[in-house]
């Protein structure tokens, strides 16, 4: 687990240094490298970000996304869910892809705390006592949680994306209190 606190005012150079330090550590896992590599890229102030698409709507490919558009998208999500500085978000998606990168951008733009865990079908399994103001998951994660009888009471706002939601999952979601 990685905890990042974007609610603390910190210079971009400090975030780049923190990312570089973490990237140099021994035994850094692939999912952690993706997080710190993206943070380093984001704070480099480049006008566009290279992103791998997941392939959920076609063949996976590399695209360039405008930094400005990513910030606008993040702000729209923050406003919609009425997220505030210091809120706690969970990154349980791969930061190799747009969904994970956008969670990091939302945390940065919203000055939130970001708890990062290794992407899995059961991301909350080791976080039983933790409450989250905002979480984004793919349908498989949500379906697995429901099928395993896990509760969504830890989550104030859940965004489901990255693929279509099946009719059976829609029905199951209507029976779950989120």
DAWO-V200692 format. One record per pair of residues at least 24 apart in sequence whose C-alpha atoms are under 10 Angstrom apart, sorted by the first residue. I is the first residue (numbers start at 1). J is the second residue. Records with the same first field share a line. If there is no record, write none. Layout:
# DAWO-V200692
I=J + J
This chain:
# DAWO-V200692
1=32 + 91 + 115 + 116 + 117 + 118 + 126 + 127
2=32 + 35 + 91 + 114 + 115 + 116 + 117 + 118
3=88 + 89 + 90 + 91 + 113 + 114 + 115 + 116 + 117
4=88 + 89 + 104 + 107 + 108 + 112 + 113 + 114 + 115 + 116
5=86 + 87 + 88 + 107 + 108 + 111 + 112 + 113 + 114 + 115
6=85 + 86 + 87 + 104 + 106 + 107 + 108 + 109 + 110 + 111 + 112 + 113 + 114
7=84 + 85 + 86 + 87 + 88 + 107 + 108 + 109 + 110 + 111 + 112 + 113 + 114
8=85 + 86 + 111 + 112 + 113
9=111
11=43
12=39 + 40 + 42 + 43 + 44 + 45
13=40 + 43 + 44
14=43
15=39 + 40 + 42 + 43 + 44
16=40 + 41 + 42 + 43 + 44
19=43
29=118
30=94 + 95 + 96 + 118
31=92 + 93 + 94 + 95 + 96 + 116 + 117 + 118 + 119
32=94 + 95 + 96 + 116 + 117 + 118
33=95 + 96
34=94 + 95 + 96 + 97 + 100 + 101
35=91 + 94 + 95 + 96 + 100 + 101 + 104 + 116
36=95
37=95 + 96
38=95 + 96 + 100 + 101 + 104 + 105
39=95 + 101 + 104 + 105 + 108
42=67 + 101 + 104 + 105 + 108
49=98 + 101
50=97 + 98
51=95 + 96 + 97 + 98 + 99 + 101
52=95 + 96 + 97 + 98 + 99
53=96 + 97 + 98 + 99 + 162
54=94 + 96 + 97 + 98 + 99 + 162 + 163
55=97 + 162 + 163
56=161 + 162 + 163 + 164
57=162 + 163 + 164
60=97
62=97
63=98
65=98
67=105
70=98 + 101 + 102 + 105 + 106 + 109
71=102 + 105 + 106 + 108 + 109 + 110
72=106 + 109
73=102 + 105 + 106
74=102 + 103 + 104 + 105 + 106 + 107 + 108 + 109 + 110
75=105 + 106 + 109 + 110
76=106
77=106 + 110 + 159
78=106 + 107 + 109 + 110 + 134
79=110
81=133 + 134 + 156 + 157 + 158 + 159
82=110 + 133 + 157
83=107 + 110 + 111 + 112 + 133 + 134 + 157
84=110 + 111 + 112 + 133
85=109 + 110 + 111 + 112 + 113
86=110 + 111 + 112 + 113 + 114 + 133
87=111 + 112 + 113 + 114 + 131 + 132 + 133 + 134
88=112 + 113 + 114 + 115 + 130 + 131 + 132 + 133 + 134 + 135 + 155 + 156
89=113 + 114 + 115 + 116 + 131 + 132 + 133 + 134 + 135 + 136 + 155 + 156 + 157
90=114 + 115 + 116 + 117 + 123 + 124 + 130 + 131 + 132 + 133 + 134 + 135 + 136 + 137 + 155
91=115 + 116 + 117 + 118 + 119 + 123 + 134 + 135 + 136 + 137
92=116 + 117 + 118 + 119 + 120 + 121 + 122 + 123 + 124 + 135 + 136 + 137 + 138 + 141
93=117 + 118 + 119 + 120 + 121 + 123 + 135 + 136 + 137 + 138 + 141
94=118 + 119 + 120
95=119
97=162
98=162
99=136 + 137 + 138 + 161 + 162
100=136 + 137
102=136
103=134 + 135 + 136
106=134
107=134
120=144
121=145
122=146 + 148 + 150
124=150 + 151 + 152 + 154 + 155
125=150
127=154
128=153 + 154
129=154
130=154 + 155
131=155 + 156
132=156 + 157 + 158
133=157 + 158
134=158 + 159
135=159 + 160
136=160 + 161 + 162
137=161 + 162
138=162 + 163 + 164 + 165
139=163 + 164 + 165 + 166 + 169 + 170
140=165 + 169
142=169 + 172 + 173
143=168 + 169 + 170 + 172 + 173
146=172 + 173 + 175 + 176
147=172
151=176 + 177 + 178
152=176 + 177 + 178
153=177 + 178
154=178
